Amino acid sequence: MGKNEQIKDYKNGEILEIESIYNNFYHYVYTITVNMAKAYLQEEDIEEVISDTFLVLWKNRDRLEDDRKIKPYIAGITKKLIQEKCRKRKIYFNILDYENKLQSIDEIDLINEEREEISLLKQMVKQLKEPEQQILELYYYQSMKIKEIAKHVNLSEFTIKQKLYRMRKRMKREIEAKGGKRNEK
């Protein structure tokens, strides 16, 4: 079965075939998790996120819409679990866990800069109006396609693309204006 199948393609009558979903999407979930959190999570935490993703999908099987693609659901669940796991890790942050990883004062400064930029970015997102916040949420956290977002918020695809472009540009400009680093790749 292709990786862009709909929820109904993974149902046998009313029963969600979670084993089939697991077999088809394990590597997809692993890739998302490693790309987002390899630097922050240990291997057992990554495996826990992966298994929790499929558990959450199973627990919410009655709320899944049959005509929707399964991949955005899985990506959204995975990203939320990674965020929760990282948030919990920061609450119990202990410098002794990281003392061998820090090479120099420059790296500490870089970490502080990144934290400041993330904090600034969160503030900017909170200041957005509701439709813009919703568009960002759907696009970045639920991995919805622009076409799906347009239907969901009743706007044209062009408008969604334009809003995303303008929000990213405005946020980048504000971060740079407040002393944030520039992407020089």
Steps between C-alpha positions, in 0.01 A plus 500: 500500500627851422603736776235760404202276553185615673384385842230282344771303317622379838162386628348158485136584554504724806830364636818702447786273392766651726753226425489584130535871577794425729675292234447761228583811704759394759792636296309821423439564872860405583632748240283784633607427857871477422496813284319702764653374820817292451703763683259510794374146546670170567424192290257357756311832504479490120360146513250612765382787279457259209296248698295777665419641154328179398336467843351851473383422146331185630338677796359767267389259227135593542574867433695442178325608182496216247543724195813674638856391429667316785848652461412849639333340803810295570737794446291727723484246782874434475591869510275563802652207689852619421414848626354357822801274553745788446297729723510242778875458453555874540302505824741247646806649332817428690827664390695192615333301222650735244835600645695272266306621197579868544827578332537871551334822613415568134271197494324619817447840337361330190256298711386816678451679166288213370287502815446874468401462135256220583350708778467798266343279234245367751410857598454596135273201438287593803460852357364373169129521434300178526485410129878540466568297815271227372673495160842464666369225727349305212802538274790448741357287780234296326689477170195583295544591138416849382202369304358332813558812710324713240191277522517489879515879552294584191769706324667458163826306464666816373391688815638225724835500315513878519421508872763234578761686294421834665495354852838331452649813348363724778621264774845470346526878472393548864748240626783661302398847621522383860849365454423148387738316276457483125488175310825511305485162328 
